[in-house]
Amino acid sequence: MSDQTPVFQIQRVYLKEASLEQPNSPAILLEQEQPSVDIQLGVQAAPVTEGIFEVSVTATVHTKIKDKTVFLVEAKQAGIFEIRNVPEDQMGQIMGIACPQIVYPYLRGNVADLIQRAGFPPVHLSEINFQAMFEQQQAAQLAQAANTDAGVLPQ
């Protein structure tokens, strides 16, 4: 086997952090109105050591009735990946698409479980097209770079 054989291995997938807040309980639980649900997702990647990377997917689920929070869940699911001998131009796609696709199902399960254990119907995060998300981020970065090059400062 050659020293330059590409390597992509999952070392570990783990729940890095999770929090649940119900600041207006128990009174808010007596409300009859349907809450609004806002879901935010993010992806981060960072080197740990030579050839080892941590990729995490973060979800924030904020439900409100009028201006009062019913519950707020924040969770970060992470994975440690060994990635070696991969061309530099492919690293962004691996860490922005392939790794999040592996980590995300664990995050979905943990968020649904945490919400259900808090006494609410589970909120199931929808499937995410990480390739489309990655491509949108790349396009936004290119547009920002073009604006900066043209002397337009980002706001």
PyMOL commands that set and color helices and strands:
alter all, ss='L'
color gray80, all
select helices_A, chain A and resi 27-30+88-117+130-149
alter helices_A, ss='H'
color red, helices_A
select strands_A, chain A and resi 7-21+36-49+52-65+68-84
alter strands_A, ss='S'
color yellow, strands_A
deselect
rebuild
show_as cartoon
